[in-house]
Amino acid sequence: MLYILVPIIFLILISLRQVNQYERGVKYTMGRFSGLVNPGWRIVWPVFQSMTKVDIRTRAMDVPKQETITKDNVSCKMNAVIYFKIDDAAKAVNEVENVIWAVSQLAQTTMRRIAGEVTLDELLSNREKIAAQILQIVDTTTEQWGVTVETVELKDIELPETMVRTMAKTAEAEREKRATIINSEGEVVAAQNLAQAAAMMAQTPGALHLRTLNSINDISSDQSNTVVFAVPMEVLRAIDGIKTYIDQQSK
């Protein structure tokens, strides 16, 4: 009896396979797909059966930098990171030879194609939109492989040195343009305020005298300055009136 139990126990032990919680097993019986294997200890009979484990966790795959030419004929390099997971382990094994390599190659070719359909300005300013287009195309194709693409993020867009210098000059010119416009608008407002102040002083008797006195008071704090004031026309008219009055009295 012992001679029978020992070989049976040994056969069972070498037939045990452990499938972890984050894995699924793809089981084959005599070369034909016979079903998925859930987590736990499972028996796979040698010679007659085999099993391939598939990791179903979300993967983060770095897509290498791709040399692309945009719609406006600007060459650049761009790379991305793609997050995906295997939802159907059977398709991932049976429908494609190497699902990870296939997803990587598909993401690279899609990036180059999408970059060629947009201009450089659109590529730089609409990264989220470009990433969404890449995700849609890749996810549609990989669905038949049992793969779901969750997120695509563009990491870096590298431009030629000459293009970087040109963009820097353009940005500087734009800043100078805005500064000139702001300064001119400030001068217009200042001129309008001065015109209003001059008109108000001209219409208000004695306003110019008060302004002159205020200016004298402000300058008097520093005795090292020598200031020359022009006498207002009102003062000259007053002096002329006094002279005329004195001449009339003397006659």
Buried (B, 14 or more C-beta within 10 A) or exposed (E): EEEEEEEEEEEEEEEEBEBEEEBBBBBBEEEEEBEBBEEEEBEBEEEEBBBBBBBBEEBEEEBEBBEBEBEEEBEBBBBBBBBBBBBBBBBBBBBBEEBBEBBBEBBBEBBBEBBEEBBBEBBBEBBEEBBEBBBEBBBEBBBEBBBBBEEBBBEEBEBEEEEEEEBEEEEEEEEEEEEEEEEEEEEEEEEEEEEEEEEEBEEEEEEBEEEBEEEEEEEEEEEEEEEEEEEEEEEEEEEEEEEEEEEEEEE
